[in-house]
Amino acid sequence: MGYRIVIADPLSEAGLEPLRRDPEVEIVDVSREEDPEALVLALRDADALIVRSRTKVTRDLLDLAPRLKVVGRAGVGVDNIDVDAATERGVLVLNAPNGNTIAAAEHAFALLLALARRIPEAHASVKAGRWERQRFIGFELMGKTLGVVGLGRIGSEVAKRARAFGMEVLGYDPYLPESRARALAIEPVSLEELFRRADIITLHTPLTEETRNLIRRETLALMKDGVILVNAARGGLIDEDALVEAVRSGKVAGVALDVFAEEPPKNAALLALERAVFTPHLGASTVEAQENVARDTSLAILEALRDRPVRTAVNLPEAPSPEAAELLRLGERLGTFAMDVLDGPPVAVDVTFHGETSEAEREFLVRAVLKGVLARQLDVRVNLVNARTLARQRGLEVQETWTSTSAGFPFLVQVRLRGERGSAAQVSGTIVEGLGPRIVEVEGFPVDVPPEGTIVLAHHVDRPGVIGRVGMIFGEKGINIATMIVGRREIGGEAVMLLAVDHMPDEDTLAKLLDIEALRSVKLVRLG
């Protein structure tokens, strides 16, 4: 099976080496094509798309790529990708958050140093033949208070460099434990306190609806007179018109920007500011960073196309472990089993976890269960990316319960579907060391069967001769029984029979089974 991977923006050739040496990969590089139609044509048969910040992956563009499984962003920010539209279509979005960390942190600090010592202006003056030593008086960083908004990978690296320069560092990040901030020699504070106390403020947060125009008239008013602002994160974090006013009034003594609300920037008033340093979105523009993000993206794309867990997925929780494949197979097969057994469409899915499981494992299992349930109903691609979205769109109620009690196994997941007219279907499974996924309970009856292939589920009364008659019917039809498991609670009571068969039984075979008096029902389960 081959994979067609479209490259829309220029990438490091060295970083693309994992793709080029993979015999199953066909690379279609349209990064230097001037005609937009080239990308449109390439996407028709594309399995994956790799972009940087130039290409906008919109809902309309995704509609042109019916085979697309994954979009890779060779960098951190994904605001040029419609993640919601991708999720609805089951398209995985991934990024490369680690490859440009050092480059971005160093660039933010370079901007600050350039602004502090007025290097761009002094350079231009010397180039023009002037020698104006008294004109370019700067300021030192030693002893200044730096406020870092966002203490992720890049923000933490900036803080580390600031400490080396003898700066006091304040940090705001609602997602970072205070203990972690203090371990980095950062004083954790509220955003308002950071604005009030910092001499210099540097932004390292993603652009979201909550952070858009984070720096605006109201927040600028909280800051010290003569504050310095640095933004090498995302355009849109600063209200540029409010910033212009603040610089002109002296409220902001200097500003250094690598990113803008619109790129290239067209705000003439902003570009005309003195005591400002601007660069054209160069945060990740080092040889090392370009190679790193291209390689990280290439490797992640290959993992995603081969249905392996990807730790840098944006619209999917982080994979719990490299061994997550068995968990996902178990969850999906349990969902499919319950769906095949249920009478009528489901209205609710109840997933109960017993024993020790991590939050990441539970989230992946729920998505896998929903994938198994929905794939039987829908004519669109269902996967871990869009399973929750599709369930919500169909009004499917999803309930999750976790208990530390083991239920006889170190780990057990139980799936129960509820139908419109009171019907229900229940199945439980676990992972057995050395054997892999196993179904261990059906409708309250203990069983033990691998969740694979074609399984015939029969509810019956536990009587002598029933198993023999079932075997005879399959034998007459030339259908081999690979495994037969019977679960019962008591002698002569209700029981279930699971038969793994080598061939799909036809309607006539199922009808003959129902002619057996002791059989109450027969269901066909197809687990692939």
N, C-alpha and C positions, 0 to 999 in steps of 0.2 A: 504494500500500500504506500503510495507516494503522498507527499505533502507539498502544496503550492503556497509559498510564503512571499507576500508582496512587501517590498520595502518602499515606503512613500517618501521618506526624508533621508538626507545624507547621513551615513553612519560610518564609524571606523571600520576599515577593511579588516584589521586584525581582530576586532571584536566579533566580526561575522564568521570567523573561521569555524566555529562549531557547526554552523549551518552548511558551510561550503563542503565540509568533509563528510557530511552525513549523506549516504547514498540514496536515502529515501526523500530527500528534500530537493525541490525545484525552486530556485530563487528568481523572482521577477522584480527587478530593480527599476522603478520609475521615478526615483528620487531626483533625477536631473532632467526629467521631461518637463517642458514648459506647457504643453497642452494638458489641461485637466482631464480630458477624455481618456488619456493614457491610464490614469488611475482607475477610472470607471470601468474600462475594459478589463484591466488586470484583476479587479475584484470579483468578476463574475464567477470565476472558478477558484477563488482563493480560500484556503483553509486558515490562514493567519495573516495579520497585517501588523507591520512594525512602523511606528511613527516616532518623531521627536515632538517639538512644540509647533512646528509649522503647519502640519496637516490637521484640519478640523474633522474629527470623526463624529459626524452628525447623525441624527436619526435617518435622514434621507440617504446618506452615504451607506449606512448599514443596510438599508433596504435593497441596495444594489449588490449585496454580497450574500446570497442565500446559503452558501456553504460555510461561511465564516464561523470559526469556532473560538478564536482568540484574537485580541488586540493587545499588542505589547507596546508600552511607552518606554522608550529608551531614556529614562530620566525619572524624576520623582512626581511632579505635578501632573494630574490627569484632567485639568479643567478644559483642555481642548478635545476631550472625549465625552460624549453623552453617555455616561455610565448607566443611567436609568434605562435608556433605550437599548443599550447592549444587554443589560440584565434581562429585560423582557424577552429578548430574542435568544437567551441562553448563551450569549457570547461572553466568554471570560475576558476580563480586563486585568492586565498585570503591569507592574512597573518595575523599575530598577532603583530602589531607594538607597542602596548603599554605595553604588559605584561613583557618585559624584560628591559624596559627603565632604571630603577634605577640600576638593576644589571649590565648592560653594562656601565653605567656612573661611577658607583663605581669601576668597574674593571679597566677602563681606568685610573682613578685617582690612584688606587692602583699600577698599573704598573709604573706610573710617580713617586710616592713616593718611590717605591722599587728601581727605578733607581737612584733617587736623593740621597738616603741614602745608596745605595749599599747593600741592605738587603740580596739578594740571596747569594752574595759572602761572606758577613760577616757570614751568617748562616752556609754556607759550611765550612768556616774556623774554627768556634767554634766546629762544629760537628767532625772536623778532629783533635781536641785536641789543636788547636792553639789559641793564644790570641793576635791578631794583631790590636790594637786600632789605631795605627798611619797609618795603610795601607788603611783603608776604610774611607777616608775623603770625605764627600758628599757636597751637596749644598742645600741652603734653597730656598723655593718657594716664600717667601715673597719678594715683589718688582720686581719679574720677570714678563716678558711679555709673556702671553700665546696666541698663535694663534689657534683659533678653526676653522677648515675647515668643514663647514656643521653645521647649527644651527637648526637642527630639534629637536625632543624630547631629544635624547641622548646628542647631542652637547650642547643644552641649559642647561641640568642638569650638565654637566661637567663645563660649564662656571660659573654656580651658585656656585659650590664647589670651583672653583678657586678664585672667589671673596672673599669667606669666608677665604681663605688662604692669602689674601692680595695681590693677583696678579692683574696686569692690563690685561684686556682681549680684544683682537682683534678678530673680527669674519668676516668670509666670507661665504655668502650664497646668490646666485643670486636670490633665490625665496622668501627671507624674506624681508619685507619692512624695511627700515632703522629705522623707528619709533619704530617698534617692537624690533629690536636689541638694540636700546638705552634704551627702557623700561626695558630690561634685564641687563642694565649696561654694555653693550658690545659696543665697538667702531666698527662700520661697516667700512670695508676697502676692497680694491680690493685684489685679490689673490696675485698679485705681491707685493703689499705693505705689506701684512701679511707675506709673505716669507722673505722680507727684514728686518722687524722690530722685529719679534718674537724671543724670547730666546728659547721657547719651542713650538713645533707645534704638535697638536693632530688632527687626522683625524676622521671625523664622517659623511662621505658621502657615498652614495651607489656606487657600482661598475657599471659603464656604459662605453660605448665606449669613452665618453668624459673624464671620470675620470680615466680610466685605465692608469697605470704608471704616475699618477699625480705627484709623486715624482720621478724624473729622473735626469740625469746629468745636463740638462739645468736649471731645477728649483732648484736643490741643489746649483748650482752656485750663485743663487740670495740670498741665506740664509747667516746669520751671521756665522762666524767661531765659532765652538763649539756649534752649535745648537743641541737641543735635539728633537728627533722624537718619537711619540707614535702613534701606529696604533692598535686600538681594533675594527675597523669597518669591512672592507672587505679585503681579500687577493687580490693582483693584483693592489692595489692603489699605490704600491711602486715597482719600478724597483729594484729588490733585488741585482743584480750585481752592479748597480750604487751605491746602499747604502753601499755595502761592501767596494767599493773604497773610498767612502766619510768617512766612519768610520776609515779605515786604514790611511787615510791622515790627520785625525784630523778635517776635515771640520764638521763632525758630532761627537759630544763628547759622545753621548750615544743614544741607541735606545731600545724601548720596544715594542714588538710585541705579539699580541694574535692571529693574523691571518697571513696567508702566501699565496703566489701565488699558491703553491702546498701543499696540506695537506694530510698526515704528510709531513713536509718540508724535502727536500732531498739536499738542497743547502749547501754543506759541509762548504764552505767558510763563509756563513752567520752564521751557527751554531757555528763556531769556534771563532766568534768575542768576544773580551772582552768588558766590559762596555755595555753589552747587557742583557736584561731580556726577556725571552721567556715563553709563556704559551700556552697550546694546545687548543686554541679556547674556552676559558672559560667564555667569556663575559656574556653569559646568564645562566651560571651554578650556580644558587642558587636554593634552594628548592622553594623559593617564585616565582622566575621567571619561573621555569619549570611548576609549577602548574598554574600560570597565563596564559602562552602562550597556554598550552594544553586546559584550560577551554575556553579561548577566541576563539581558533580555533574550538573547538567542537561546541560551540554555533553558530558561524558563518556558519559552515558546515550545521547545521540543518536549519538555516534560508535560506541558498542558495538552499538546496534540496526541500524546500517547496515554492520556487519561491518568497521569500520575499526579500526586498532590503537589501543588505549587505554593510556596510560602510567601510569594510576593503578589498574590491575587488581591485586587482592589475590591471586587464585588463578590468575594467569597471569603469566609473566615479562614484564618491560617490553618493549614493542615496540621492535625494533632501529632503526626509522626510519619516517618517514611513508610511505616507498616500499615498506614491507614487504609490501603486498598482492601484488605480483608474486612474491615469494619464497613466500608462502603458497600461491598458486595453483599454482606449480611443484611444491611439495612434495606438496600434496594430489593433483594429477593424476598424479604419479609413483607414489604409493601406490595409487591407483585402477587405473592401468595394470597395475602388477605383480600386483595382486589378480585382475584379469580374466584375466590370462595364466596364472597359477599353476594347476596341477592339484591340487585338494583344498584343505583349509583350511591356513592358515599356522601354523607353530609358532615361527618366529623372523623378525625383521625386522632386517636389517643396513643401516645408513645410513653411507655413507662420503663425507666432504667432501674435495675437492681444492681447493687454492688458498687465498686469503685470505678468511676469514670470521670474523666476531666470534662470541663465545660466545652472545650473544643471538640472532643469526641462526641459528646451528646449533640452538639449543633450539626456536625457532619452527618451523624446517623439520622437525625430528623430529616434533613434534606434528602438523604438517600432513600428513606422510607417514602417521602412525598414523591420522589422521582419514580419509584416503583408503582405507586398508586396512580399517578397522573398519566404515565406513559401509556397505560391501557385505555385512557379515555380521550386523549387529545391527539390531533393530527399535526401538532407542532412539535419541534424538538424540545424535549424536557431533559434538563440536567441539573447538577447541583447548583449552578448559578441562578437559574430562574425558577426552581421548584417552589420556593416560598412565595415568590411573586405570583406565579400561576395559581397556586392554591388559594391565595388571597383573592385574586380576581374571580375565581369560581365560587367564592363564598364558603370554602371548605374550612370548618373550624378545626384548629390544630391545638391540642393540649399536650403538654409535656410534664411528666412527673418523675422525680428522682428520689430513690430511697436507698439508704446504705445497706439495708438488709439484703442478703445474698440470694435468697430464693433457691438455695441448693447449688448455686454456681457462683464462682468468683465475680462473674459479670453476666448479666442477662438483659436483653431488651425485648419488651413485649409490645406488639402492635395490635391495636383493636380498632376496627372500622365500624362505624355506625351508619346504617342506611336510612332512607326516607321513611320506610314503613316499619321501623322497629327492628329491622334485620341487623345482624352483627356478624363479624368474623374476627377471630382472635388467633394469633400465632406468636410464638416466642422463639428466640434464637440466642446463640452464644458463640464464642470462639473457643475451640478446643485445641490445646497445644498439640501440634503434630498432625491434626486433622483439618484444621481451619474452621470455617463457618458451619454450624449445625442448627437444624430446626429441632427443638427439644420439647415443644408443647404445641398442640393444636386443639383449640376449643376446650382447654382445660385437661386434655388427655396427654400423658407423657409419651413422647416418641423420640426417635433419634435418627435423623436422615439428613444427608447433605442437601442444601438448597440449590439443586441444579437439575437440568433436564426436564423431562415430562413426568409429572406425578399425578396419579389418580387418587383422590381423597374420597373415601366411602364411609359414611356413618352407618353403623349397623348394630344389631343386637348380638351380643357375644353368645353364639350357639355353635355346637359341633357341626362341622361340614361346610360352614360358610366359606372359610378360606379355600378349601378344596374346590368348591364350585366356582369361585372367582378365578382360581388358577386354571381350571379347565376351560373356561370361556376364553381367556387370553391365549391359551394354547391352541384352541380351535381356530383362533383368528391369526395365529402365527406371530403373536406379539410376545416378546421375551420380557420376563419380569426380572429386572436387575436387583431390586431390593424390595422386601416387603416388611413393613413394621406395623404392629397392631398395638394400640394403646387402649387400656381399659382401666376402670376404677375398681370394679368388682366382678366376680364370676357371674356370668349370665346377665350382666347389665349392659348399658350403652357403651359403645366402643367406636374407635375410628381405625381405619385401615389406610395406610399410605403405601402405594405401590409405585416405585420408580420403574418406568418401562422404557424400552429401547426405541419404540416407535409410537407415533401418535395414534391412539385408538379412534376409530370413526364413530359416527352416531349410532350405527347398528350395534357396535360392541357395547357402548354405554347403555343402550336400551336393554340389551340382554342382561347386563349386570343388574339393572333395576327390576328385572323379572324375579330376581332372587328375593324371596319373601322377607328375609331378615335385613335386607339393605334398605335404609331409610332415604338416602340420597347419595348421588355420585357427582363429584365435581372434577373438572380437568384443570390442572395447574401447569402453566407453561413457564418455566424459569430459564429457558435458553440454554 
